[in-house]
């Protein structure tokens, strides 16, 4: 049986939470491998809605081990708040079923302060970060000055790390004319949260290797999407980590060969949050209707998402860079009732046609989408659980989408409800 990595194939918000939750019933271990509290996954189980940011989606299923890998940057206060919120909804979360990589880097208040101060100084050139300090935390990790989970257990090491970190952060904050961070307050806060965090800490690379050797099924859960990848996305309007499936290995400590099947998640249309190029964005009534029907508001930020037609060029590129074997198509029901639906099949830039997304920011900003039109359907697809329940025109749309992106639809989601899913091919069976 294959292990499975789930990654976004657009600009995030594709519905990974529901798909991971649905797949987790077949998995033994669910591991988050990148991102931070800027990622939002919404799960609907019965009448209960769970909004997760740092916790893997597997926490809503009893009997599963959930792991936060070393590739995640962790705000310890946000993590404890999220654990408490999920416990209040009846979930049993303890060090027995939740493990946190002891070598994961922490997000501190100075990271958020620096993040927000930078965005404010950018004015109308904002990147559109969540202001939660994700980018600065990854910078410090690469710069070898990060505070890691294991440092919370070593008083002297923690003080040394904080001194090194604040030397850098406070100099930047002064330059941005923002308030500096008080060393004593920061240390006091970390010492207070340490006893709550450390019971979850573990060498998760070892736990995952043991699970793999024992033949246990592992589900790797990504955050954001391929077009937000720091290398392969619409730079600089990207997140600060690699979001493609290759990061599942580095971000968890497990060998790359153990990843197995890669499932890419994509909506039947396209959305994006924040600034940056969006070739198929619609500023008309259709775009408004997609947003309203799809309830397109960010789980973490509450910001309204920008909406547009399906971009086959971007998804096809994501499939290749992320090594996607098949896709889970979500929110097909949002397209119900449209008389016609458009698919972006290519780009036009300064009179030249492209079948891929150029790397240059100026070229991306000039993209004109090339569309083909598909027939819509008037019947409802919401809640469908088999191909037989789908209108023929909806199936025709899906088949054309598969042709354009070069990958098969392995799963189809027709509502936020857990069981409103059509399984075409079980990723764990490959």
N, C-alpha and C positions, 0 to 999 in steps of 0.2 A: 504494500500500500504506500502511495506517495504522500510525502508531506506537501503542504500547500502554502504558497505565499499570495496574499491578497494585496493588490496595489491599485491606486487610482490611476486612470488612464486619461484624465482631463485635468482641470485645474482644482481638483479636490471637490468635496461635497457631493461625491457621486453616489453615496448610499452604502459605503463600505461597512458601516456599523451593522446594518441589518444583515448583509451577506455574511459577514464574519460570524455574527450571532447564529445565523442559520447553519453555517458550516460547522460551528463549534460543537454541535450535537454529535458530529462524527469524529471530533478531535479529542485528544487527551490533554493537550497543552496548547495554550494560546499565548503568543508572545508579541508584544509591541517592540519594534526595532528602530524607530526614528521619530523625530518630531518632539513636541512638548505639549504644554497645556493650551497651545494655539489650535490644536486639532479637536474637532467636535464630532462625536458619533452619537446619533440618536437611535435608540432601540425602543420598539413598542412591543410589549409582551402582555397580551390580554388588554386590560384597561390601564396598565401602568406604563409610563414613559420614562425611560432612563436616558439621561444626557451625560455622556462620558467624555472626558478630555484626556486624562492620563491613564486611566485604568483600561486594560484590555477588555474587549467586548465579551470575553469568556466569563467575566465575573458574574454575569446574570444567570449562568447555568451551573447548577449544583454538581459537584464531583469533578470539576475541571481545575487544572492548575493554570493560573494566570501569571505571566512574567512580564516585567518591564525591563527591557534589555539595556545594555550599555550604550546603545546608539541614541537613546532618548535623553533629553535634558530635562531634569526633574525639579520643579518648584516644590520643595518639601511641604510648605504650608498649603499649597493648592492640593497636593496629593492627600494630605490628612483631611482637608475639608471635603474632598470628593469621596473618600472612604466613609466619612461620617454621614454624608448625604445619602449614599447608597445603602448604608446600614439602616438609615431611617426609613428606607423604602422596603426593608425586609430582607436585604441580601446579607448573607453571612460571609464577611470578609475578614480574614485573619492571616497571620504568617503561615498557616498551614496550606492555604490555597492561593496566596499572593506572594510573589517573590520579586524583589527589586535588586537589580545588578549592583553589587557593591562598588563597581568601578564606573558607575554612571555619574556624569557631571551634574552639578546642582545649579539651579537658577536662583539667584539672590535678589534682594530688593534693588541693589545697585544696577543689576542688569535691566530691570524694568525702567528705572529712572533714566538710564542712558538711552534705552530704546526710544522712549517717549520724547526725550530732549532732542534727539537726532531728527525724529519725524517732524517735530515742531519747527526746527530750523530749516527743514527742506521746503517748507511752504507749499506751493502748488506742485512741487515735484516729489511729493510723498510716495513712498513705495507701497504703503497700505498695510504695514505690519499691524499686529494685534496689540502691540505695546507691552507685551508680557515678558520681554527680555530674551526671547528665543535666540535671535541673531547674535546679540552680545555674548550669550552663554556658549554658543558654538564657537565664536571667535576665541574666547578664553580657553576652551578645550584645545583648539588647534595651537593656540599661543602658549600652552603648557603652564597656565596659571589658574586653571579651574579648581574649584573646591569639589571634591567627589564625595559620594556617599560614605565611603570608608573613612574619610577624614573626620567625620563626626564622632568617631570612636577614639580619636587620638587628640587630646587637648592641645599639645604643643604643635602638632602638625596642622591643626585647624588654625591656630593663631598665626603660624608662619604663612599659610595659604592666604589668609585674609589680609595680612600685611602686604603681600605681593600683589594681591588683586586690587586693593584700594589705592595702592600707589599708582596704578594704571587708571582705574575708574575715576578717582577724584580729580586727577589731572584733566581727564576728558570732560568731566562735569563742569569744572571751573572754566574751561575753554568754551563751553556751551552756555555759560552763565546760568547754570542750574545748581540747586543746593547739593552740597557734598554729603556723603554717607558717613555717619558716625560709627567709628570702629567698635566702641563699647556696646552700643545698641545692637549692632549686627551680630556680634559674638554672643550677646545675651539671648537674642532670638534663636540663633542656631543651637545653643546649648539647651534651650527649652524644647525645641522641636526634636532634637536628636533621640531622646528615649522613645518617641512615638514612631520614628522612622527606622531606627536600627533593627528592631525585631524582624522587619521584612527583608533586610539586606542579606544577600547570599551570592556566592560565585555561580551565577546562573549559567555561564558557559558550561560548567561541569554538570549541572542538573540537566541541561538540554542534551549534552552528549550522552549521559546515562539513559535519558528517555529514548534517544535515537537508537542506541544499542539494544535497548529492550524492545524495540519494535513499536513504540508508542507513537501515535499520530500527532504531529506538530503543525499548528496553524500559525503562520506568520502574518501579523496584522500591520499594514502600513498606514501612514497618515498623509494628508494632502494628496497631490496627484503628480503624474509624470511631467506635466507642463509647468510645475512649480519646482522641479528638481534644480538644485543649485548649478549643475553642469548642463543639463539637457533641456531646461525650461526657458521661459521668456525672460532671461536675465536682463536687468537686475530685479525685475518684478517677480521674484521667486522666494521660496523659503530658504533656510540656511543649512539644509541637510539634503542628502541624496534620497530621493523618494522612490527610485526604481528598485526592482526586485533584488538586484545585486547587493543592496544595502542590508537585506535580511540576514545575510551571513555575517558581515562585519558588525552589524548592530546588535547581534545576539551572541556572537562568539561561537557559532556553529559553522561547520565546514560548508562551503558553497555547494558541494555535491549533495548536501542533505536537503536543499530547498525543494526540489521536485517540481510539481506543477505550479505554474504561475497564472493566477486568475486576475485579469484586469477588470475593474469596475468602471462602467460608463453609463451616463444617462442617455435616454433616447433623444435628448436635445443637449444643449451646452449651457453651463453657468460659470461665473467667475465672481469672486469677492475681491474688492480692493482694486488698486490701479494696475495698469499694464495692458498690453495689446490683447484684443479679443476680436478676431476677424469676423465672426458671424453674429456679433452683438446686434440686438434689435432694439430700437428706440421708439417703437410704435406700439399699437394696441396689441399686436401679437406677442411682443416681448413682455408687456404688462400682464397679458393673460397667462403666459407660461409661468411667470413669477407668482401670480395669485393662485393658480391651480396647484402648482408644485410646492406652495408654502416655502418659497425660496428666501429664507432668512437664516443667517449663520447661527449655528448652535452655540458657539462661544461668544461671538461679538454682537449678535442680533442684527447685523447689517444686512440690508436687502441685497440679494445677489443680482448681478447683471445676467441677463438671459439672452439666448440666441439659438439658432438652428444647429443641428448636429454638424460638427466639423470633422469630416472623415480624414482630412489631411493630418490634423494634429493627432487624432487617435491612432491612425496608421503608424505615425512616427513613434508614438508612445509604445505601441506594441513591439516595435523593433528594438528600441533602446531599453525597454524593460524586460524583454524576453517573454512576452505574454503568450501563453498557449491558447487561451480562450477567454471570452469576456462574460461578465454578468451584466446584462442590460437592465437598467432600473428605470422606474417612472414612465414606462410605456403608456400608462393610463392617462398621464397628463396631456398626451396628444389626441385623446379621444375628442371627436367632434370637429377637428380642423378640416376644412374642405380640401386643403392641399398642404403638403409638408415639404420643406426644402432640405436638401442635403448639400453641404459644401464638398465639392470634389476636387478643387484646386484653388490656387491663389494667383492673382495677377498683381505684379508690382512693376510700376513704370513701363507698362507695355509688355513685360516678360511674364511667361507662365511658369509657375513652380508647382511641383508635386510634393514639396516638403516645406517645413518652417525654417526660413533662413535664421542664422544665429544673430545677425546684426539688429540692434534695437531700432535703427532708423528704417531698415527694410521692413521689419515687423509692423511698424507704425503705419506703413503705406499700403498694407495688404488690402486688396479688394477680393472678396470671396467669389468664386465661380460656383454657381448653383445648378443642380438639376432638381426637378420637381417631381414628387411622388404623390399619388392619390391618397387622400385621407380616408378615414372611416368614421361612421356615425355611431356604430355600436360601442358599448362600454367594454373595456378590457379590464377594468378594475376588479381585483379579486380573482382573476383567472388563475387556475392551477394546472392547466394542461393546454397543449396546442389546440385541442379540439374546441376549447372555449374561446379562441381568438378569432376575430374576423379575418377573412382571407386577405383583405388589403393590408391589415396589420402584419400578417405573416410575410406578405410580399415586401413590405417596408423593411422588415428584419433581414430578409434574405439579401436585399440590395445593400443594406448596411454591412453585412458580412463580406460581401464581394469587395466593397470599397476599402474596408480596413484590413482585409487579409487575415481574418481570424474568425473562428466560429463562435456563436453564442452558446455558452455552456449552461447558463442559468438566466432566467428571466424573472424580474420582480414586477408585480402589478399593483402593489400597495405597500404602505409601511408595515402592515401586519406580517408577523413572522412566517406564517404558513402560506401566504399568498405569493407563492414562488413556483415557477415551472423549472424542474430540473431536467435538462437535456442530456448532460453528461456529468457524472459525479467526479469532481477533481481528485478526490481521494482514491479513486479506483484506478488511476493511471500509474 
